[in-house]
């Protein structure tokens, strides 16, 4: 493996991505506080513009709390397909500079440009070119961190926000790291931070006073990693072929669910969307997990492992319905989620003789639905049971 000091790693992070896309598409929102995640009554903040963040709004915050902090904010629903469209353009730009790309989400990635410097210039020059291309082609801002490893590159991009660029060289690492709080290190959560505080340690400089043996004693396997990170050492490669562990989707509802028929309808909708995502990735999963969050924010999960992988919406719905039957549906439900894990390539598994023809029929139907949805959008083709009957209203 190439020595860390010879590597050139970029961490690229779109600034307030969802909110920035909305401000780009709706120019009258530029310079105003924008919150993405549902409506003013229900939901969770998925993204907040920097104007909204100034009021203390942040992602994963309950929408009701966010609106209290920033009552004049424009609250918008999530438009995931639009964000994916913008993401595809951005990642296509990344790919013009290197094929060593490790996506972290739709708006964030590590790039190893070590071998690209002979063609495109230094790491800083490559980051400048990417930022310019993203701005020209999408109208969006991307912050960039450049460093000899992933850990320092991530810290650099965070320091560069919003809409900035920062490089941390090996020679600069100590000056940058030593004054940081220990919470800036990966793996230091609240519990670890409180534990370190009992030893009078609150900064990276203080952490360096502990020996490797002491850190291993107090933090186990994580102690060795802390020893390296506080010295700016991180040998992990950029993994462009990172295995997908699970595929899922969840919805937070505007109003709590009580009605069993409505619960089933929402489960079917989730099942169809998860199935579509699986097929797009040419995967199937044999472990189905149902997530239920009640109105009091209590959350439970139920799982079932199948003999064979599935990617059909009706099959996923059947398993999810069985799992919801093992929960307390008499309580108002705020959120439902379905996830498929233990993934394998689509079509894998043993045949069961009499089930082959039925699976082939379902497979052809799924392919037809996928083609229509690609042409007309995700809501262009729906099962009849997903359509609400307005005749009684």
C-alpha positions in Angstrom: 0.0 0.0 0.0 1.2 3.5 -0.8 2.5 5.4 2.2 -0.1 7.8 3.7 2.1 10.8 3.1 2.2 10.1 -0.7 -1.6 9.8 -1.0 -3.9 12.6 -2.0 -7.5 12.3 -0.7 -10.4 14.6 -1.3 -13.5 14.8 0.8 -16.2 16.6 -1.2 -19.5 17.6 0.5 -22.4 19.5 -1.0 -23.4 22.4 1.1 -26.9 22.0 2.7 -27.7 19.8 -0.4 -31.5 19.4 -0.3 -32.1 23.0 0.8 -29.6 24.3 -1.8 -31.3 22.4 -4.6 -34.6 24.0 -3.5 -33.1 27.5 -3.4 -31.6 26.9 -6.8 -34.9 25.7 -8.3 -36.9 28.5 -6.6 -34.7 31.7 -6.8 -37.1 33.6 -4.5 -35.9 31.4 -1.7 -32.2 32.3 -2.0 -30.9 34.1 1.1 -34.0 32.9 3.1 -34.3 30.2 5.7 -35.4 26.9 4.1 -36.2 23.6 5.9 -36.7 20.4 3.9 -38.5 17.5 5.5 -42.3 17.6 5.3 -44.6 20.3 6.5 -44.8 22.6 9.5 -46.9 20.2 11.6 -45.1 16.9 11.3 -41.9 15.3 10.1 -38.2 15.5 10.8 -35.7 18.0 9.3 -33.8 16.4 6.5 -31.9 19.5 5.6 -31.7 23.1 6.5 -30.2 26.1 4.7 -27.4 28.0 6.4 -29.9 30.8 6.9 -32.1 28.4 8.9 -29.1 26.9 10.7 -28.3 30.3 12.1 -31.5 29.9 14.3 -30.3 26.5 15.6 -32.1 24.3 13.1 -30.3 21.1 12.2 -31.0 17.8 10.5 -32.9 15.1 12.4 -34.6 17.7 14.6 -38.4 17.3 14.9 -40.1 19.7 12.5 -42.3 21.2 15.2 -39.2 22.3 17.2 -37.5 23.6 14.0 -40.5 25.8 13.2 -40.5 27.2 16.8 -36.8 28.1 16.4 -37.3 29.6 12.9 -41.0 30.5 12.5 -40.4 32.4 9.2 -38.7 29.5 7.5 -40.0 28.1 4.2 -40.8 24.4 4.9 -40.8 22.1 1.9 -41.4 18.4 1.3 -38.6 16.1 0.3 -38.1 15.7 -3.5 -35.8 12.8 -3.5 -35.8 12.1 -7.2 -34.8 15.7 -7.9 -31.9 15.4 -5.4 -30.8 12.1 -7.0 -30.8 13.8 -10.4 -28.5 16.5 -9.1 -26.4 13.9 -7.4 -25.9 12.0 -10.6 -24.6 15.1 -12.3 -22.2 15.8 -9.4 -20.8 12.3 -9.2 -20.4 12.2 -13.0 -18.1 15.2 -12.6 -16.2 13.4 -9.9 -15.7 10.4 -12.2 -14.0 12.6 -14.8 -11.1 13.0 -12.4 -10.8 9.5 -10.8 -12.4 6.2 -10.7 -11.6 5.8 -7.0 -14.7 7.2 -5.5 -16.3 6.2 -2.2 -19.8 7.5 -1.9 -21.0 8.3 1.6 -24.4 9.6 0.6 -26.0 11.3 -2.3 -24.1 14.5 -1.5 -20.8 13.4 -0.1 -17.8 11.3 -1.2 -14.1 10.5 -0.7 -12.0 10.6 -3.9 -8.5 9.2 -4.1 -6.8 11.5 -6.7 -3.2 10.3 -6.0 -2.8 8.9 -9.5 -4.7 11.8 -11.2 -2.2 14.5 -10.3 0.0 13.9 -13.3 -2.9 14.7 -15.6 -4.9 17.3 -13.7 -2.5 19.0 -11.3 -2.2 19.0 -7.5 -4.9 18.0 -5.1 -5.9 21.6 -4.6 -6.0 22.2 -8.3 -8.2 19.1 -8.8 -10.6 20.2 -6.1 -10.8 23.7 -7.6 -11.7 22.3 -11.0 -14.3 20.0 -9.5 -15.9 22.9 -7.5 -16.0 25.0 -10.6 -17.5 22.3 -12.8 -20.2 21.6 -10.2 -21.0 25.2 -9.9 -21.3 25.7 -13.7 -23.3 22.5 -14.4 -25.6 22.5 -11.3 -25.5 25.9 -9.8 -24.7 24.3 -6.4 -21.7 24.7 -4.0 -19.4 21.9 -2.9 -16.9 22.2 -0.1 -13.6 20.4 -0.4 -11.0 19.1 1.9 -7.6 17.9 0.7 -5.3 15.8 2.8 -3.1 12.7 2.8 -5.8 10.5 4.4 -9.6 10.3 4.8 -9.8 11.5 8.4 -7.9 14.7 7.8 -9.7 15.3 4.5 -13.0 15.1 6.3 -11.9 17.5 9.0 -10.6 19.9 6.3 -13.9 20.0 4.4 -15.8 20.6 7.6 -13.5 23.6 8.3 -14.0 24.8 4.7 -17.8 25.1 4.9 -19.7 26.7 3.5 -18.6 26.8 -0.1 -14.9 26.6 0.7 -11.7 24.7 0.1 -9.0 23.7 2.7 -5.9 21.6 2.5 -4.2 19.9 5.5 -0.7 18.7 4.6 1.2 16.2 6.7 3.4 19.1 8.0 0.2 21.1 9.0 -1.6 18.2 10.7 -0.3 18.9 14.2 -1.1 22.6 14.1 -4.7 21.8 13.0 -5.4 18.9 15.3 -4.0 19.7 18.7 -6.5 22.4 19.6 -9.5 20.5 18.5 -11.9 19.0 21.1 -11.8 15.2 21.4 -15.3 15.0 20.0 -13.8 15.9 16.6 -12.3 12.4 16.4 -14.2 9.5 14.9 -15.4 7.1 17.5 -15.6 9.7 20.3 -19.2 10.0 21.3 -20.7 11.4 24.4 -19.9 8.4 26.5 -16.2 8.4 25.5 -16.0 12.2 25.8 -17.4 12.0 29.4 -15.0 9.2 30.2 -12.0 11.2 28.9 -13.2 14.2 30.9 -12.8 12.3 34.1 -9.1 12.1 33.3 -9.0 15.9 32.6 -8.8 15.4 28.9 -10.9 17.5 26.5 -8.6 18.3 23.6 -6.7 16.2 21.1 -3.5 17.6 22.6 -4.5 16.2 26.0 -5.4 12.8 24.4 -1.9 12.6 23.1 -0.5 12.4 26.6 -2.1 9.0 27.0 0.0 6.0 25.9 -1.2 3.3 23.5 -1.4 0.9 26.4 -3.6 3.3 28.5 -6.0 3.9 25.6 -6.3 0.2 25.0 -7.0 -0.4 28.6 -9.7 2.2 28.9 -11.3 1.9 25.4 -10.5 -1.6 24.2 -10.1 -2.0 20.4 -11.1 1.6 19.8 -8.1 2.7 21.9 -5.6 1.9 19.1 -7.7 3.9 16.6 -7.9 6.9 18.9 -4.1 6.7 19.4 -3.6 7.0 15.6 -6.3 9.5 14.9 -5.1 12.0 17.5 -1.8 11.9 15.6 -3.4 12.3 12.2 -2.8 8.7 11.1 -5.4 7.0 9.0 -4.4 4.2 6.6 -7.9 3.3 5.4 -8.2 3.2 1.6 -10.9 4.9 -0.5 -13.2 2.0 -1.3 -15.0 2.4 -4.5 -16.6 -1.0 -4.4 -18.1 -0.8 -0.9 -20.7 -3.5 -0.5 -24.3 -2.4 0.0 -25.5 -3.8 3.3 -29.2 -3.0 3.1 -31.9 -1.3 1.1 -34.9 0.4 2.8 -37.2 3.3 3.1 -39.3 4.9 5.9 -42.0 7.5 6.1 -43.0 9.9 8.8 -46.7 10.7 8.5 -48.4 14.1 8.6 -51.0 12.6 10.9 -50.7 9.6 13.2 -52.1 6.3 11.7 -54.9 4.6 13.5 -56.9 2.9 10.7 -55.8 -0.7 9.9 -56.6 -0.3 6.2 -54.5 2.9 6.0 -51.6 1.2 7.8 -51.7 -1.7 5.3 -51.8 0.9 2.4 -48.8 2.6 3.7 -47.0 -0.7 4.2 -47.8 -1.6 0.6 -46.5 1.7 -0.7 -43.2 1.2 1.3 -42.9 -2.3 0.0 -43.2 -1.3 -3.6 -40.7 1.5 -3.2 -38.1 -0.8 -1.5 -38.7 -3.4 -4.1 -38.1 -0.9 -6.9 -34.8 0.2 -5.3 -33.7 -3.4 -4.9 -34.3 -4.1 -8.6 -32.5 -1.0 -9.7 -29.5 -2.2 -7.8 -30.1 -5.8 -9.2 -30.3 -7.1 -5.6 -32.7 -9.2 -3.5 -32.8 -9.6 0.3 -33.7 -12.5 2.6 -34.0 -10.5 5.8 -37.0 -8.2 6.2 -37.1 -5.7 9.0 -40.1 -3.6 10.0 -39.6 -0.4 12.0 -42.5 1.2 13.8 -42.3 4.5 15.7 -45.3 5.5 17.8 -46.7 8.9 18.6 -44.8 9.0 21.9 -41.5 8.4 19.9 -41.2 4.8 21.2 -39.6 2.7 18.4 -39.6 -1.0 17.9 -38.3 -3.3 15.1 -39.4 -6.7 14.0 -37.4 -8.9 11.7 -37.8 -12.2 9.8 -35.2 -14.2 7.8 -36.5 -16.0 4.7 -35.2 -19.1 3.0 -34.8 -17.2 -0.3 -34.2 -13.6 -1.3 -37.1 -11.4 -2.5 -37.3 -8.2 -4.6 -41.1 -8.2 -5.4 -43.3 -5.6 -3.7 -46.1 -8.0 -3.0 -43.7 -10.5 -1.4 -42.2 -7.8 0.8 -45.7 -6.6 1.7 -46.7 -10.1 2.7 -43.8 -10.3 5.1 -44.3 -6.8 6.4 -47.9 -7.5 7.1 -47.0 -10.6 9.2 -44.5 -8.5 11.1 -46.9 -5.6 11.8 -49.3 -8.2 13.2 -46.7 -8.8 16.0 -46.8 -5.2 17.1 -49.3 -3.1 19.0 -51.4 -1.4 16.2 -53.9 0.0 18.7 -51.4 2.8 19.4 -51.1 5.7 17.1 -48.2 5.2 14.6 -46.0 8.2 13.6 -43.5 6.4 11.3 -43.2 3.1 9.4 -40.1 1.7 7.7 -39.1 -1.4 5.8 -35.6 -2.6 5.2 -34.2 -5.6 3.3 -30.8 -6.9 4.2 -28.7 -10.1 3.8 -28.5 -9.0 0.1 -27.5 -11.1 -2.9 -27.6 -10.7 -6.7 -31.0 -10.6 -8.1 -32.2 -14.1 -9.2 -29.9 -16.0 -6.8 -31.1 -19.0 -4.8 -32.5 -22.5 -5.2 -35.5 -23.2 -7.4 -38.6 -24.7 -5.8 -40.0 -26.4 -8.9 -43.6 -25.3 -8.8 -42.7 -21.8 -7.8 -40.5 -21.1 -10.8 -43.3 -20.2 -13.2 -44.9 -17.9 -10.7 -41.6 -16.2 -10.0 -40.9 -15.8 -13.7 -44.4 -14.2 -14.1 -43.8 -11.8 -11.2 -40.3 -11.0 -12.6 -41.8 -10.0 -16.0 -44.4 -7.9 -14.3 -41.8 -6.2 -12.1 -39.7 -5.4 -15.2 -42.8 -3.9 -17.0 -43.6 -1.8 -14.0 -39.9 -0.6 -13.7 -39.9 0.4 -17.4 -43.1 2.4 -17.0 -41.9 4.1 -13.8 -38.6 5.1 -15.5 -40.7 6.7 -18.2 -43.5 8.3 -16.2 -41.9 8.6 -12.7 -42.4 6.6 -9.5 -46.0 7.7 -9.1 -46.9 7.2 -12.8 -47.7 3.5 -12.2 -49.4 2.5 -8.9 -51.3 -0.5 -7.7 -55.0 0.1 -7.4 -54.9 -0.5 -3.7 -52.5 2.5 -3.3 -55.1 4.9 -4.7 -57.3 6.5 -2.2 -61.0 6.3 -2.8 -62.2 9.9 -2.9 -65.8 9.0 -3.7 -66.8 8.8 -0.1 -65.4 12.2 0.7 
